[in-house]
Amino acid sequence: MKPTLWIALVSIALGASIASASRPAHFSAQEKGKPYIQDEPRGMARVVYFGDAGIAAEYSIEYGKPAWKDEYDKMLKGRVRLGSNYWTTLDTWNGLTIGDKEVKTGQYFVALECSDKNQWSLVLLDPEPLRKGKVDAYSSNGTKGGLLAPMKHEESMEAAGTLSIKFVGDDKDPKLQTLEIRFGKHRLTAAVKPKV
């Protein structure tokens, strides 16, 4: 029997910068062996499907959210950081598809990539090798591999003051959403379908 599904779309306006991989000045000033402690709010976009036996599927994106600066436009070629401070993360309980790419159950560190031909992709990286290599999100542009999910790029008339990531529900099909990422005058979208 097919469970009755109810979609909870929790999308919080998120802000982040697409920053260079260089180590920030405040890290350089840190003394070796002393912690750099941050206490900053992070944004989240989450989708939950409820069935007869509880949660049928769930996935979320979480990331840091500083304000957008026009100077970031000059940094948007190749692989770039998405968000700020700690890695942007995608967590999926059942797996899903983003565009035509199948994403297996698990957690991923997330970056963006823009080719010389202006083809944008969401980059999903296995966190384990990055943790073992002690690779921070500031070094996103030095990462290799990962799953690349193509995204459609459009320019908006109005600039988004902070990065916004959300899942937009489909009115006709409750199993479909659009992943929308907005920063500055950039809008990226890709179809999302969960495994329910």
C-alpha positions as CSV (number, residue, x, y, z in Angstrom):
1,M,0.0,0.0,0.0
2,K,1.3,3.4,-1.0
3,P,1.7,5.7,2.0
4,T,-0.2,8.9,2.1
5,L,2.5,11.6,1.8
6,W,2.5,15.0,3.3
7,I,5.3,17.3,2.3
8,A,6.8,19.7,4.8
9,L,8.9,22.2,3.0
10,V,10.9,24.2,5.4
11,S,12.9,26.9,3.6
12,I,14.7,29.6,5.5
13,A,16.1,32.4,3.6
14,L,19.8,31.8,3.6
15,G,22.7,34.0,2.9
16,A,26.2,33.1,1.9
17,S,29.1,34.2,-0.1
18,I,30.8,32.5,-2.9
19,A,34.3,33.1,-1.5
20,S,37.8,32.5,-2.7
21,A,39.7,29.5,-1.3
22,S,42.3,31.7,0.3
23,R,42.6,31.5,4.1
24,P,40.9,34.4,5.8
25,A,43.0,37.0,7.6
26,H,41.5,36.1,11.0
27,F,42.7,32.5,10.5
28,S,46.2,33.7,9.8
29,A,46.2,35.6,13.0
30,Q,45.3,32.5,15.1
31,E,48.0,31.1,17.3
32,K,49.0,27.5,16.6
33,G,47.1,25.1,18.8
34,K,44.5,27.7,19.9
35,P,40.9,27.3,18.7
36,Y,39.1,29.7,16.4
37,I,35.6,29.8,17.9
38,Q,32.6,30.8,15.8
39,D,29.0,31.4,16.9
40,E,27.1,32.3,13.7
41,P,23.6,31.3,12.6
42,R,23.3,28.9,9.7
43,G,20.5,28.6,7.3
44,M,18.6,25.5,6.3
45,A,16.3,24.2,3.6
46,R,14.6,20.9,4.3
47,V,12.0,18.6,2.8
48,V,10.2,15.9,4.8
49,Y,7.7,13.3,3.5
50,F,5.5,11.7,6.2
51,G,3.9,8.3,5.6
52,D,1.7,5.9,7.6
53,A,4.7,4.6,9.6
54,G,6.4,7.9,10.3
55,I,9.0,9.7,8.1
56,A,9.1,8.2,4.5
57,A,11.9,10.5,3.2
58,E,13.9,13.5,4.3
59,Y,16.7,15.7,3.0
60,S,18.2,19.0,3.9
61,I,20.8,21.6,2.9
62,E,22.6,23.6,5.7
63,Y,25.2,26.4,5.3
64,G,26.6,29.7,6.5
65,K,25.1,32.9,5.3
66,P,27.0,36.1,5.1
67,A,25.9,39.0,2.9
68,W,26.6,39.0,-0.9
69,K,29.2,41.4,-2.3
70,D,29.5,42.4,-5.9
71,E,33.2,41.6,-5.9
72,Y,32.3,37.9,-5.7
73,D,31.2,38.0,-9.4
74,K,34.9,38.0,-10.3
75,M,35.4,34.8,-8.4
76,L,32.8,32.7,-10.2
77,K,34.9,30.5,-12.5
78,G,36.0,27.0,-11.9
79,R,35.1,25.3,-8.5
80,V,34.1,27.7,-5.8
81,R,32.9,27.6,-2.3
82,L,29.2,27.7,-1.6
83,G,28.3,29.4,1.7
84,S,30.6,30.5,4.4
85,N,32.7,29.1,7.2
86,Y,32.0,25.4,7.7
87,W,31.1,23.3,4.6
88,T,27.7,23.6,3.1
89,T,26.1,20.1,3.6
90,L,23.5,18.0,1.9
91,D,22.0,15.2,4.0
92,T,19.6,12.7,2.5
93,W,18.0,9.7,4.2
94,N,16.7,7.8,1.2
95,G,18.6,9.3,-1.7
96,L,17.2,11.5,-4.4
97,T,17.9,12.8,-7.9
98,I,19.1,16.3,-8.7
99,G,18.5,16.9,-12.4
100,D,19.5,13.5,-14.0
101,K,22.0,12.7,-11.3
102,E,21.3,10.0,-8.7
103,V,22.4,11.0,-5.2
104,K,22.8,8.0,-2.8
105,T,21.8,8.1,0.8
106,G,24.3,10.0,3.0
107,Q,25.9,13.3,3.7
108,Y,27.8,15.4,1.2
109,F,30.0,18.5,1.3
110,V,28.7,20.9,-1.3
111,A,30.5,23.4,-3.7
112,L,29.6,25.0,-7.0
113,E,31.4,24.8,-10.3
114,C,31.2,27.1,-13.3
115,S,32.9,26.0,-16.6
116,D,34.5,28.3,-19.1
117,K,31.3,27.8,-21.2
118,N,29.2,29.1,-18.2
119,Q,27.8,25.7,-17.4
120,W,27.0,25.6,-13.7
121,S,27.0,22.5,-11.5
122,L,26.3,21.6,-7.9
123,V,29.3,19.6,-6.7
124,L,28.6,16.9,-4.1
125,L,31.8,15.7,-2.4
126,D,32.4,12.7,-0.2
127,P,33.2,14.2,3.2
128,E,35.4,11.3,4.5
129,P,38.5,12.0,2.4
130,L,38.2,15.7,3.1
131,R,38.0,15.1,6.8
132,K,41.0,12.7,6.7
133,G,42.9,15.3,4.6
134,K,41.8,18.1,7.0
135,V,40.4,20.1,4.0
136,D,38.4,23.1,5.1
137,A,35.6,24.6,3.0
138,Y,38.0,27.6,2.3
139,S,39.9,25.2,0.1
140,S,36.9,24.2,-2.1
141,N,38.6,25.3,-5.3
142,G,41.3,22.7,-4.7
143,T,39.0,19.7,-4.4
144,K,38.8,17.1,-7.2
145,G,36.0,14.8,-8.3
146,G,32.6,14.5,-6.8
147,L,29.2,14.2,-8.3
148,L,28.4,17.1,-10.6
149,A,24.7,17.9,-11.0
150,P,24.1,20.4,-13.8
151,M,22.1,23.5,-12.8
152,K,20.3,26.0,-15.1
153,H,21.7,29.6,-14.7
154,E,19.7,32.7,-15.2
155,E,20.3,36.4,-14.3
156,S,17.8,38.1,-12.2
157,M,16.8,41.8,-12.5
158,E,16.9,42.2,-8.7
159,A,20.0,41.2,-6.8
160,A,19.6,38.9,-3.7
161,G,21.4,40.6,-0.8
162,T,22.2,37.2,0.7
163,L,22.4,33.7,-0.7
164,S,19.1,31.9,-0.7
165,I,18.7,28.2,-1.0
166,K,15.3,26.6,-1.0
167,F,13.2,23.7,-2.3
168,V,10.2,24.9,-4.2
169,G,7.3,22.4,-4.4
170,D,5.5,21.4,-7.6
171,D,1.8,22.2,-7.4
172,K,0.9,19.2,-9.7
173,D,3.3,16.5,-8.4
174,P,4.1,16.3,-4.7
175,K,7.2,14.1,-5.5
176,L,8.9,16.9,-7.3
177,Q,10.6,20.1,-6.2
178,T,13.0,22.6,-7.7
179,L,16.2,23.4,-5.9
180,E,16.7,27.1,-6.2
181,I,20.0,28.9,-5.3
182,R,20.1,32.7,-5.5
183,F,23.1,35.0,-4.9
184,G,23.6,38.5,-6.3
185,K,21.9,38.5,-9.7
186,H,22.5,34.8,-10.2
187,R,19.7,32.2,-10.0
188,L,20.5,28.5,-10.3
189,T,17.8,25.8,-10.5
190,A,17.6,22.0,-10.8
191,A,14.8,19.5,-10.6
192,V,14.8,17.4,-7.4
193,K,12.9,14.1,-6.9
194,P,13.2,12.0,-3.7
195,K,13.1,8.2,-3.4
196,V,10.0,7.6,-1.4
